[in-house]
Amino acid sequence: MTPAKATPAKALPPIPAREEDRLSALQRFELLDTPAEPAFDQITRLAAKLLKVPVALISLVDRDRQWFKSRIGLPVQQTPREHAFCAHALDSDALFVVGDARQDERFADNPLVTGDPNIRFYAGAPLRTADGLALGTICVIDDQPRPSLTPEEEEALRDLSAMTMAHIEARRAVGYLHPVTSLSNRFRFLADVDALSDDPATVAGTAVVIDAAASQQYAELTRVLGQVCADAFEIDCARRIAACLPAHTRLYHVSPARFAFILSGGVDLAAMLDRIGAAIRSPFQYQGVPIATSTGIGFVHQRDVQTGSVELLRAATSAAHQSLETQKPWCAYDEEQDRAAHRAFLLLRSLTEAMGGQDQLHMAYQPKVDLRTDRCIGAEALLRWTHPELGPISPAEFVPLAERTALVRPLTEWVIGAVLTQVAHWHRRGIALPVSINISMLDLGSGDFADRVEAMLDRHGVRADWIDFEVTESALMTDRAEVDRQLLRLRSLGIAVEIDDFGTGQSALSYLKDIPATAVKIDQRFIRSIAAERSDQIMVRSTIDLAHDLGYLVIAEGVETAEAYDWLRLHGCDFGQGYLISRPLAPAAFEDWLAAGAFRPAAVPA
């Protein structure tokens, strides 16, 4: 129902003396524009019944409107504040009663009186917070004039007001409690820190965050043993931590398996953190099964963070994460480490945008040559990223970040798609050279990787033998069964596979006989000093002989001098790649390099 337009009321509602404080309190209680709640609806039904009226409301008076948290007998959700009877009740210590609105000059021309809902009688009791701020009223309305309320009716309306405020306060309290431990939650932590910061008499303290388990450990605990076990774990951790805290120190449960507190001065911080660490690192017992988790503890002094409670909690959490990563008992907030973490987050967020754009990510191609003929036999595709603000970003920085997130799959597909587009273009121009693509261990661990590659080959019109994949030795050893399945599937499609960075992983050389690959690529750290380092020579020569005996081709990367080139050719290495031959090139530059003819190392200074 929309009230009919009419002449404004003769008297606008007065503005309370502490209006801005009142409005701030109203926002803090988070009642406005929220769904109906049974507890409030029960109160309005009771009000309508006790006072025998057709309309009962719980009205919240906002800056420009009154909004009804609960309403009985009134179809509209809100009305303008200038028309609100309830706005007149905000400054009243007693009940605000209007016996006949048509006879009251303040309301006679009010649209809510001259039109729907045709108010004649109104009685409202303010809803006051503990510090005296009126959020609104609980009120009853009739379309017939009535005499003043009886003492019993006044008492009933006051009781209903008190009941409503009790529900409001309880609602807020529940919103500040963690449902498992009943400790104050993250919202209460932030509110308390802000309140302390606003108090000039408060001495800055230290925020401490405890991760009782790494996130993946907590998830695994929940998955394997169930939520009941996870809840019991958190309750036990809360008990252990609380036992180590000074008296009157509030412990907060800010997120799953994560706790926090604010410590004032006069406490030996290091000794207390050691006690907490010892307490929560002791295995947790669940139905006779000991469960041990990794633990991180971090802290930050409030004086070191100037931007509020959210930043304080984030800084302390960053320190706790550092403690987990470095396996130190506890860590202080490190601004430099935090900047690195912030940069990592920025790169991950920007990488998503880069994959959707046209001008940030691009591929470069580094030639590979046959060491016996000096002819180019292919190229390795290398991903490059030029960030619009940070400039060139090394793949060594952003690829490992992507591998820790769900971004690795779309990034790999972006690279494969870009290379297949280029390879198809080159073949149309008569440039028929295989291009190597680096893939992640996480790609090989995906059960549908080879199927997705086959679909992309079909989509781009590229034959399988026009590309090959380079995978690191460590990738092959991560999940042997799934990796072998994917590699065999790729080989069945006709795609060659190279073991990249050979000699740097953890696997034994004997595993080579079982790996479905076609070539091994000797890591550049063994190549750069091969002309002078006898130990490198022995390593590389043994690898070449073993790989050839097992039927593999051998590629050396990091060829930077003519001496290394000659040594590798002399000892039977098949192919080479490195700055001596060429740096990675843009597609057009690669075409120009090819057009120049055979590579001749003697013409390149060492």
Phi, psi and omega in degrees: 000130177251122181301144179292147177292141180202177178295137181302154178300152182293329182233119177285151179299142178291152177266123180302153183299322182253049188300314182294321175297319180297316179294322177296319178297319179300320179291321182297328181283350173051052179256327185298139175058036177252159181295163176298147180230132186305322184300320180285323179294327177297322181293316181293323176297320179295320179298314180298322181287314184293321183261004173054056180232156179279340185232131173222138188223147161252107189253131176249124185265106179271186185299317184235011184204165163247134184238135188263111175293326176215146181209137174238123176085008179228122185282334185279151181271336182202163174219163176298146181298325183295341178262356191279119171301323184298330180295335178284342185271352188296324183266007183266129175282331179265181173294147176256116187233133174237112184289319180212103186297331181289338180263000181257118185298339178290335190233356187303323181261010181293132181303333178282350176261316182282339177231193179304138006266022175059053183295128170246315181245138178218138171218127182226143176245125182299147173259100188255140174283174181299332179262020168085011180268129183271118179280331183170216181216164157254128188222158175236146186223142175227151177269012174236143177295150180221153173290174179303157179294148173287160177306322180293321179292320176300316180297319179297319181292321177295319178297320178294324176297314179297321179296318179298314180295325177298319177294320179298314180295318179295320178301317180292320181297317178298323178294345181253008181244141175283131187293338182273309186262348186063014172282160173301142185262192184299321182295321178292321177303311182296318180295318181293320179296318179297319180296319178295321181293330181280347182267111183295341181277351183276132176276133182302137180248205182233128176270129180240134176239133178241118170267106183288342177204146173297151187303319181290330177291317179296319178297319180292321177300316179294318183293317187278314187254351175098165183293330179298317177296316180299319178296316179298322177299314181294319179297318179294319178298317179300317180297316181295316181294314182302325181293342181264354187270151174298158179303145177066018175266121183277130176263136181245143175254097195268341176189174183307123179061018180236130182233160181209159172202161176253126183250127176278177182290176176083013180237139175287097187298312183300315181296320181292319178294325176297319180296316180297315180301315179296323183292316186270348176276346174294133186306141177272132182262126176228114182051043177083358181258121178283132181237119180252143180227161171283147184230140176233135178231128179224155179216158175213139177281137181302327181294341182271354180233119189253004190245025170104179188293321181298316180292325178298313179295319179297319181295317179293323178294322177299319178295320178296321178296321177296321177299318178296315184293320183270354182059033173271151181303320176199159182223142170278154177301129180244112185297323180293316176298322181294321177297321178296318178295321178295320178295320179299317179296317179299318180295317180297317178295319181289330181297323177300315178295321183296321180293335179270353181260190184239349193235009181253307180272140175206165181252141170245156187231120180257122184295150168244139182236153173282119185292344180272328185247351184064019181261147177288130180244004180161192181206156172256130177276128183236127182284137177230145182225122174250105182285139184297336180247322185269350181081202182296132178246127182291139174302331179296340178267313189269334180293314177300327176296316180296325182292342178272359184228179178287359181285344186297321181294307178297329179294315178299318179294326176297314181297311181299317179299317180295318180292318180296322176299316181292317181298317178299319179297316180295320180294326175295335179264006177088010178264100187250078179234135178292144180242131180271139180238129177281134177234156185271156174301328179289331175295315181291336178280353180274130185293345183245015186299309183298323178296320179293322177297316179300319179295321180291322177300314179297318183295324183265357180067038183247133175285151184297328183277006174273350178227165166215164182248139173253126178233145182283153179301320180296326178297320181296330183268359184290305179223085192305315186297310182290321179299315180299319179299315181292320180294318178298321179295318178297319180294324179293334176284343182102014180267126177286152181230130177248140173272110185276155175053040184296138180101355181253353182271194184258353187281155176281153179298335182295338180294342182302328184292341183258350187276126181281064180245174181244340183207155171243145183242113184285130184299146186295337181296336178271348187262324189300325182247023188294333181291339184242335186264113182295323181297322177292321179299316179297315181299311184292317180298319179296320180295318179299313182296314181297314181298317179296319179298330180269002175091015179264148164280159183234129179241134176253127175253158181083027178283111187238350180229155177296327179297316178296318180301313181294320181297315181296319179295319181297326185260017166088011176294137187282308187229157179224158182207135178164179185295332176301321181280306176184147168285165174302139187236147169296157184308315181295319179293326177296319178297319178296320180298317178297320183294339181287348176101195185297145175282134180234105186297331181296338181276354182252124181296144180287000000 
